[in-house]
Amino acid sequence: MQHRSALRALLLGSSFLVVTPLPGNAQEVDAEARLPAVTVTAQKIEQNLQDVPISITTVAGEKLDVLKSSGADVRFLSARVPSVIAESSFGRAFPRFYIRGIGNTDFDLNASQPVSLVYDDVPYESPILKGFPVFDLDSIEVLRGPQGTLFGRNTPGGIIKFDSAKPTQEFGGYARGSYGNYNTKELEGAVNLPVFADQLAVRLSGLYQERDPYVDNGFTGEEDRYEGFEELAGRAQVLFTPNDTDFSALLNVHARSNEGDARLFRANIIDAGSKGLGAGFDRDTVYYDGDNFLEQDTHGVTLRLEKGLTDALTLTYVFGNEQATIHSRSDIDGGYGAAFLGAGNFGPGNIPFPSETSGSVDALHQTTNELRIAYDNGGAVRAQAGVFFFEEEVSITSKNFNSLAPGRPETSSAHRELDTESKAVFASLSYDITDQLTLSGGARWSDDDKEFRATGDERELGDEQVSWDVTADYKLDKDINLYARIAKGFRGPTVQQRFGAPSQADSETVLSYEAGVKSEFFDNRLRANAGIYMFGMDGQQLTIVGGLNNDVSLFNADKSEGYGFEADIEATPVRNLLLTAGLSYNKTEFKDDLIIAPGCGGGCTVLDPAVYDADGTTLLGYNISGNSFPNAPEWIANMTARYAIPLQAGELYGYTDWAYKGDTNFFLYDSIEFGQDGYWEGGLKVGYKSNAGYDLSIFARNILDEETLTGGIDFNNLTGFVNEPRTYGAQLRWDF
């Protein structure tokens, strides 16, 4: 038993470093200070989080409500979960997720991403679907590492899984409204309606977000022109559970309308020779001679049918259909005029030449079908098997405009279409070797095919691969689970084009190893989960974005590696105090001896070795071997604290949350300028919660008004884009 005592000591020692010291004896803690169990569906069945041998973090309940307050979009997850970054050069419409450093900086409208987003059992593969608003959810689950055995496609990095609150047979719901600075208004609510004799229930939910523009256009003199938005989304669900049939049907219809501004690119807000925002940065002003707007509409339907065939067999069918359009236009050079017009006719800073572009998804149509059967008779064996079919048709148009000519006329246009078909067969099996040891394994055969069509170019590409995983789960005792997992992930080939010639990348695969521990102590008053991992990628798909031509091109690296650890801790040291903390370290590196990528188009100081042709006269690019992945900070940390003072009719409470995003490089190459030093960003909410269901509070996000770069545009000057400003306001919520 010495090894168990040693392990307990190690876990508790690490926990004490993160949370307020706990009493050394469970009986010394208030009997009501306990953590509730967390239920997840990471393996497509409901399980206790502590029993699932995967690195998972959940965001739900009050924490979710706090993080997404003040009109936030899905990027609020960035650094709020260990090993997770979310960013966008496309505003609220096009989030890019990174898990353990694996992600994709591609800004093209048919970008392929290695982190999959699954919304109500349906994978959202197109990046313009992944920004669907967060409202009326049961929880968000982040599954780190390859998840290709049971889920969709394109999952080398992991999955971010959203599960809507489902209809129930009880009347209830909630309404939430808030008002804040910049005239930010948010309304959200849901109502659950039992309709007929415990057999039919309906849940209706919706979200409205609006913010007034607050950024001036210093070039035209127009005040309060940019950074406004108006977001409207809704969901209607119907659950049918006929009596004595062991059958259920859940219909989910949803839609979104998003109007506002495209990402604000700000010319020369970075000083040459230094990292981060320059001394003259002004959040409230840009200087544009081009247009800037974004319009997006999406709608879809999901149908989930489930039938118990026997006491041990359950058949599930999931259908999803998503459709979307988007039109965006932006002043990419981030300023006005051009240097060749002479002094006084351009700015701010150097504008070598103007660039104003638009991108449109004229039509997107995605359809998924999944049929699976699950076996569980309560014995030692559990199994799942199924088939999956995915189809997507997308039509995209990109345009350039002349910002210097009257009316800013169109100068060039490029149209392309991409059809994708994917099919898969999957199976998984778990077997309890003993009461303590469980072995699990799964495999998934996937076949991806794509047809690309553009003016003067048509091509077909495809690949088939087998993804798999093997897991051992050992219950050391009732409070400690140990696990080890090996998993292979796969992402199919992809092709891109904007204005130049099309480029394509072959398939990438990842082999991941991880081991972890999930533990609870002090009668469920402390939950400490941690793990270590390492992975190797073959043929990693890389994207050259920006550069001199502000274009997108794809290529493959031969070898890439990463390793690190993640930890999640929750604790209730005393009654009415809840503490959480997360920490991750992610070390990533390109391992090719020579891997060439271009540098910036102008203005930056590239730190990587220059590579020339055989004559030594023509610069081919820079050797990025040994660099970390872009947008992959080594350190991510987060913490929250909630304390309440009970009153006779309710409680007074305070809730604070903080997140740290470590030093970050934005591009494949290393430069002095295009990156951001690590920083903390926090929030605070203080309120009164009544036993009658009312919750009145005031809040602040980015409470220290931190101003940081979140990305750059490197094609002709030191242009960047920035984080959200400090916002604050008041909120009223009523749960009924």
MARVO-514825 format. One record per residue (C-alpha): x negated, z, y. Coordinates in steps of 0.5 Angstrom, whole numbers, padded with zeros to 4 digits, always signed. Example, Ala and Ser with C-alpha at 12.3 -4.5 7.8 and 13.67 -1.06 7.14 Angstrom:
BEGIN
-0025+0016-0009 -0027+0014-0002 
This chain:
BEGIN
+0000+0000+0000 -0006+0000+0005 -0005-0007+0007 +0002-0006+0009 +0000+0000+0013 -0006-0004+0016 -0001-0010+0018 +0004-0005+0021 -0002-0002+0025 -0004-0009+0028 +0003-0011+0030 +0005-0005+0033 -0002-0005+0037 -0001-0012+0040 +0007-0010+0041 +0004-0004+0046 +0000-0008+0050 +0006-0012+0052 +0012-0007+0052 +0013-0001+0055 +0011+0005+0050 +0016+0007+0045 +0017+0013+0042 +0013+0014+0036 +0019+0016+0032 +0026+0013+0031 +0030+0019+0031 +0027+0020+0038 +0030+0014+0041 +0037+0014+0043 +0042+0011+0038 +0045+0006+0042 +0038+0003+0044 +0038-0003+0038 +0037-0010+0038 +0043-0014+0036 +0041-0019+0030 +0040-0027+0032 +0043-0032+0028 +0040-0039+0028 +0042-0046+0025 +0035-0048+0025 +0035-0050+0017 +0043-0053+0018 +0046-0046+0015 +0047-0040+0019 +0041-0035+0018 +0038-0029+0021 +0032-0031+0026 +0028-0026+0022 +0029-0029+0015 +0027-0037+0017 +0020-0038+0016 +0019-0043+0022 +0016-0041+0029 +0023-0041+0033 +0025-0038+0040 +0032-0037+0042 +0035-0037+0049 +0042-0035+0049 +0047-0030+0053 +0045-0027+0059 +0038-0030+0059 +0041-0037+0059 +0046-0035+0064 +0040-0033+0069 +0035-0038+0068 +0040-0044+0069 +0043-0041+0076 +0042-0044+0082 +0044-0051+0080 +0038-0051+0075 +0037-0057+0070 +0034-0057+0063 +0027-0056+0066 +0029-0049+0067 +0026-0048+0060 +0019-0050+0062 +0014-0044+0061 +0020-0040+0059 +0019-0041+0052 +0012-0040+0048 +0008-0047+0048 +0014-0051+0051 +0013-0055+0058 +0019-0059+0061 +0017-0064+0067 +0020-0070+0070 +0018-0076+0075 +0025-0078+0074 +0029-0072+0077 +0034-0069+0074 +0036-0075+0069 +0030-0076+0065 +0026-0069+0062 +0020-0070+0058 +0019-0064+0053 +0012-0062+0051 +0011-0057+0045 +0004-0054+0043 +0002-0060+0048 +0005-0065+0044 +0009-0070+0049 +0009-0076+0052 +0008-0078+0060 +0011-0084+0059 +0016-0086+0065 +0019-0092+0062 +0027-0092+0061 +0026-0093+0053 +0020-0088+0052 +0019-0086+0045 +0018-0078+0045 +0015-0074+0040 +0020-0068+0042 +0027-0069+0039 +0033-0066+0043 +0039-0065+0038 +0045-0063+0042 +0051-0061+0037 +0048-0064+0031 +0046-0070+0034 +0039-0073+0036 +0039-0075+0043 +0033-0080+0043 +0034-0084+0049 +0030-0080+0055 +0036-0081+0059 +0041-0077+0055 +0036-0071+0054 +0038-0069+0061 +0045-0067+0059 +0047-0061+0063 +0047-0054+0060 +0053-0050+0060 +0058-0047+0055 +0053-0046+0050 +0052-0041+0044 +0045-0042+0044 +0038-0046+0045 +0033-0046+0039 +0026-0048+0040 +0023-0050+0033 +0016-0051+0034 +0012-0056+0029 +0014-0062+0025 +0021-0062+0023 +0022-0068+0020 +0025-0066+0013 +0032-0064+0016 +0033-0067+0023 +0033-0074+0026 +0027-0078+0028 +0021-0077+0032 +0020-0070+0031 +0012-0069+0031 +0012-0064+0036 +0018-0060+0035 +0026-0060+0036 +0030-0057+0042 +0037-0055+0039 +0043-0054+0044 +0049-0051+0040 +0056-0051+0044 +0060-0045+0044 +0066-0047+0039 +0073-0047+0039 +0076-0040+0036 +0083-0038+0034 +0083-0033+0040 +0085-0034+0047 +0079-0033+0052 +0074-0036+0056 +0070-0035+0062 +0069-0037+0070 +0063-0037+0074 +0062-0039+0081 +0056-0039+0085 +0054-0040+0092 +0047-0041+0095 +0042-0043+0100 +0042-0051+0102 +0049-0050+0101 +0048-0050+0093 +0055-0049+0090 +0056-0049+0082 +0062-0048+0078 +0062-0047+0071 +0068-0045+0066 +0071-0045+0059 +0078-0044+0056 +0079-0043+0049 +0086-0044+0046 +0089-0043+0039 +0094-0048+0039 +0097-0047+0032 +0098-0042+0027 +0090-0041+0026 +0089-0048+0024 +0088-0052+0031 +0084-0049+0037 +0082-0053+0043 +0076-0051+0047 +0075-0054+0054 +0069-0053+0059 +0066-0056+0065 +0061-0056+0070 +0060-0058+0077 +0053-0057+0081 +0052-0059+0088 +0047-0058+0093 +0046-0061+0100 +0040-0065+0102 +0035-0061+0106 +0028-0066+0106 +0028-0070+0113 +0025-0077+0113 +0020-0076+0119 +0019-0084+0119 +0026-0086+0120 +0028-0079+0124 +0033-0078+0119 +0034-0070+0118 +0037-0067+0111 +0036-0074+0108 +0033-0072+0101 +0034-0067+0095 +0041-0067+0095 +0045-0068+0088 +0052-0068+0085 +0053-0066+0078 +0059-0066+0074 +0060-0065+0066 +0065-0064+0062 +0067-0062+0054 +0073-0062+0050 +0073-0060+0043 +0078-0059+0038 +0078-0055+0031 +0082-0057+0026 +0082-0052+0020 +0088-0053+0015 +0090-0047+0011 +0088-0046+0004 +0083-0053+0004 +0076-0050+0005 +0076-0056+0010 +0074-0057+0018 +0074-0062+0023 +0071-0061+0030 +0072-0067+0035 +0067-0066+0041 +0068-0071+0047 +0063-0070+0053 +0061-0074+0059 +0057-0073+0065 +0056-0076+0072 +0050-0075+0076 +0049-0077+0083 +0043-0076+0088 +0036-0077+0089 +0030-0080+0085 +0024-0076+0085 +0021-0075+0091 +0014-0078+0091 +0010-0075+0097 +0004-0079+0099 -0003-0076+0100 -0001-0068+0099 -0007-0067+0095 -0014-0067+0099 -0019-0071+0096 -0024-0066+0092 -0019-0061+0091 -0014-0059+0086 -0007-0057+0088 -0003-0058+0094 -0007-0060+0100 -0007-0056+0107 -0002-0060+0110 +0003-0060+0105 +0010-0060+0108 +0016-0059+0103 +0021-0061+0108 +0019-0067+0110 +0017-0074+0107 +0016-0081+0111 +0019-0086+0107 +0020-0094+0109 +0024-0095+0102 +0030-0093+0099 +0031-0087+0094 +0037-0085+0090 +0039-0084+0083 +0046-0086+0079 +0047-0084+0072 +0053-0084+0068 +0054-0082+0060 +0059-0080+0055 +0060-0079+0048 +0064-0077+0042 +0061-0072+0036 +0065-0071+0030 +0063-0066+0025 +0067-0066+0018 +0066-0060+0013 +0069-0059+0006 +0068-0054+0001 +0068-0058-0006 +0067-0052-0010 +0064-0044-0009 +0057-0047-0009 +0058-0054-0006 +0059-0056+0001 +0059-0063+0004 +0058-0064+0011 +0059-0071+0015 +0057-0072+0023 +0058-0078+0027 +0055-0079+0034 +0056-0084+0039 +0053-0084+0046 +0053-0089+0052 +0050-0089+0058 +0048-0092+0065 +0043-0091+0070 +0040-0094+0076 +0035-0091+0080 +0031-0093+0086 +0025-0090+0089 +0019-0091+0095 +0013-0090+0090 +0008-0090+0095 +0010-0084+0098 +0010-0086+0105 +0011-0092+0110 +0007-0098+0112 +0001-0100+0109 -0007-0100+0111 -0007-0108+0112 -0002-0107+0118 -0007-0103+0122 -0008-0096+0125 -0002-0093+0127 +0002-0097+0122 +0002-0093+0116 +0002-0086+0113 +0002-0080+0112 -0006-0081+0110 -0008-0088+0107 -0003-0093+0104 -0007-0098+0101 +0000-0103+0100 +0007-0101+0099 +0011-0100+0093 +0018-0100+0092 +0021-0100+0085 +0028-0099+0082 +0029-0098+0074 +0036-0099+0071 +0039-0098+0064 +0044-0103+0064 +0047-0101+0058 +0045-0096+0052 +0049-0095+0046 +0047-0090+0041 +0050-0089+0034 +0048-0084+0029 +0051-0082+0022 +0049-0076+0017 +0052-0074+0011 +0049-0068+0007 +0051-0064+0001 +0049-0057+0001 +0048-0052-0005 +0048-0045-0005 +0052-0040-0011 +0049-0034-0008 +0043-0034-0013 +0036-0036-0013 +0036-0043-0012 +0039-0047-0005 +0039-0054-0004 +0041-0059+0001 +0040-0067+0001 +0043-0073+0005 +0042-0079+0008 +0042-0081+0016 +0043-0087+0020 +0041-0089+0027 +0042-0095+0031 +0041-0096+0039 +0041-0102+0043 +0039-0101+0050 +0038-0106+0056 +0033-0105+0062 +0032-0108+0068 +0026-0107+0073 +0025-0109+0080 +0020-0109+0086 +0022-0110+0093 +0018-0111+0100 +0019-0105+0104 +0016-0109+0110 +0021-0114+0110 +0027-0114+0114 +0033-0112+0109 +0027-0110+0104 +0029-0116+0099 +0027-0116+0092 +0021-0119+0090 +0021-0119+0082 +0025-0117+0077 +0024-0116+0069 +0029-0115+0064 +0028-0113+0057 +0032-0111+0051 +0031-0106+0045 +0035-0105+0039 +0033-0100+0034 +0035-0098+0027 +0033-0092+0023 +0035-0090+0016 +0033-0084+0012 +0034-0080+0006 +0032-0073+0005 +0032-0067+0001 +0030-0059+0001 +0030-0054-0004 +0029-0046-0004 +0027-0042-0010 +0027-0034-0010 +0021-0033-0015 +0022-0026-0014 +0026-0021-0010 +0020-0022-0005 +0017-0029-0005 +0021-0035-0004 +0018-0042-0004 +0021-0048-0001 +0020-0055+0000 +0023-0062+0003 +0022-0069+0004 +0025-0074+0008 +0024-0082+0007 +0024-0085+0014 +0025-0093+0016 +0024-0095+0023 +0025-0102+0025 +0025-0105+0032 +0027-0111+0036 +0024-0113+0043 +0026-0118+0047 +0024-0120+0054 +0023-0126+0058 +0018-0130+0054 +0017-0125+0049 +0020-0123+0042 +0017-0119+0037 +0019-0114+0031 +0016-0108+0029 +0017-0103+0024 +0014-0098+0019 +0017-0093+0013 +0014-0086+0012 +0015-0080+0008 +0015-0073+0012 +0015-0067+0008 +0014-0059+0008 +0012-0054+0004 +0013-0046+0006 +0012-0040+0002 +0016-0034+0005 +0014-0027+0003 +0018-0020+0004 +0013-0015+0005 +0018-0010+0006 +0025-0010+0009 +0022-0010+0016 +0016-0015+0015 +0017-0022+0013 +0010-0026+0012 +0010-0034+0012 +0006-0040+0011 +0008-0047+0012 +0005-0054+0012 +0009-0060+0015 +0008-0067+0016 +0011-0071+0022 +0012-0078+0023 +0014-0082+0030 +0015-0090+0029 +0012-0095+0032 +0014-0097+0040 +0014-0102+0045 +0014-0102+0052 +0014-0107+0058 +0015-0106+0066 +0012-0112+0070 +0006-0114+0066 +0005-0116+0059 +0009-0112+0053 +0004-0107+0050 +0006-0103+0043 +0003-0097+0039 +0003-0096+0032 +0006-0090+0028 +0003-0083+0029 +0003-0078+0024 +0002-0070+0024 +0000-0065+0019 +0001-0058+0021 -0001-0052+0018 +0002-0045+0021 +0002-0038+0018 +0006-0032+0022 +0010-0026+0021 +0017-0023+0023 +0018-0016+0024 +0022-0011+0026 +0021-0003+0028 +0024+0003+0030 +0031+0002+0027 +0031-0005+0030 +0029-0003+0037 +0023-0007+0037 +0022-0014+0034 +0015-0017+0034 +0014-0025+0032 +0008-0028+0032 +0004-0034+0029 -0002-0038+0029 -0002-0046+0027 -0007-0052+0027 -0005-0059+0027 -0009-0066+0026 -0006-0072+0029 -0007-0079+0026 -0006-0085+0031 -0003-0081+0036 +0001-0085+0041 -0002-0085+0048 +0001-0088+0055 -0003-0090+0061 +0002-0089+0067 +0000-0091+0074 -0007-0093+0075 -0008-0099+0080 -0002-0103+0077 +0003-0097+0077 +0005-0100+0070 +0006-0097+0063 +0002-0099+0057 +0001-0096+0050 -0005-0095+0045 -0007-0091+0039 -0012-0085+0039 -0015-0085+0032 -0016-0077+0031 -0013-0071+0036 -0013-0064+0034 -0010-0058+0036 -0009-0050+0035 -0007-0044+0038 -0002-0038+0037 +0005-0036+0039 +0008-0029+0040 +0015-0027+0042 +0017-0019+0043 +0024-0016+0044 +0024-0008+0045 +0029-0003+0048 +0025+0003+0049 +0031+0007+0051 +0038+0006+0052 +0040+0001+0058 +0033-0002+0058 +0031-0009+0055 +0024-0012+0055 +0022-0019+0052 +0016-0022+0053 +0013-0029+0050 +0005-0031+0050 +0002-0038+0047 -0005-0041+0047 -0005-0048+0046 -0012-0052+0045 -0011-0059+0044 -0017-0065+0044 -0018-0072+0043 -0023-0073+0038 -0025-0080+0038 -0032-0081+0039 -0030-0087+0044 -0023-0087+0047 -0022-0091+0054 -0017-0090+0059 -0017-0093+0066 -0018-0088+0072 -0014-0087+0078 -0012-0093+0082 -0016-0090+0088 -0017-0083+0092 -0019-0079+0086 -0025-0076+0083 -0026-0078+0076 -0030-0073+0072 -0030-0077+0065 -0036-0081+0063 -0035-0089+0066 -0036-0094+0060 -0038-0101+0062 -0038-0108+0059 -0044-0110+0055 -0047-0113+0061 -0047-0106+0065 -0043-0109+0071 -0035-0109+0069 -0032-0102+0069 -0028-0102+0063 -0025-0095+0064 -0027-0088+0062 -0029-0084+0056 -0023-0079+0055 -0026-0076+0048 -0026-0069+0048 -0020-0068+0054 -0014-0064+0053 -0007-0067+0052 -0004-0069+0059 +0001-0063+0061 -0002-0059+0056 -0004-0052+0059 -0008-0047+0054 -0004-0041+0057 +0004-0040+0057 +0007-0033+0058 +0014-0031+0060 +0017-0024+0061 +0024-0021+0063 +0026-0014+0064 +0034-0011+0065 +0035-0004+0066 +0043-0002+0067 +0045+0005+0070 +0052+0006+0067 +0058+0008+0071 +0065+0010+0069 +0068+0003+0070 +0062-0001+0069 +0054-0002+0070 +0049-0003+0076 +0044-0008+0073 +0038-0011+0075 +0034-0017+0071 +0028-0020+0073 +0024-0026+0069 +0017-0029+0070 +0014-0035+0067 +0006-0037+0067 +0004-0044+0067 -0003-0044+0066 -0008-0050+0069 -0005-0056+0067 -0008-0063+0068 -0003-0069+0069 -0007-0075+0066 -0011-0077+0060 -0017-0077+0064 -0020-0071+0068 -0020-0071+0075 -0021-0066+0081 -0015-0068+0084 -0009-0069+0079 -0008-0062+0076 -0005-0055+0078 -0008-0049+0077 -0004-0043+0073 +0001-0040+0077 +0007-0035+0076 +0014-0036+0078 +0019-0031+0078 +0027-0029+0079 +0031-0023+0080 +0038-0022+0079 +0042-0015+0081 +0049-0014+0080 +0055-0010+0078 +0059-0011+0071 +0065-0009+0070 +0068-0007+0064 +0074-0011+0066 +0070-0017+0065 +0068-0018+0072 +0060-0019+0074 +0058-0020+0081 +0051-0021+0083 +0046-0024+0088 +0040-0028+0085 +0034-0031+0087 +0030-0036+0084 +0022-0038+0085 +0023-0031+0089 +0016-0032+0092 +0017-0039+0094 +0011-0041+0090 +0009-0049+0092 +0006-0052+0087 +0004-0059+0084 +0008-0061+0078 +0006-0068+0077 +0002-0074+0080 +0003-0081+0082 -0004-0084+0081 -0004-0092+0083 -0006-0092+0090 -0007-0085+0093 -0007-0078+0092 +0001-0078+0091 +0004-0072+0088 +0011-0069+0086 +0013-0061+0087 +0017-0055+0084 +0023-0053+0086 +0024-0049+0093 +0026-0042+0093 +0033-0041+0092 +0038-0035+0093 +0045-0034+0093 +0051-0030+0090 +0055-0031+0084 +0062-0028+0081 +0063-0029+0073 +0069-0027+0070 +0070-0026+0062 +0077-0026+0060 
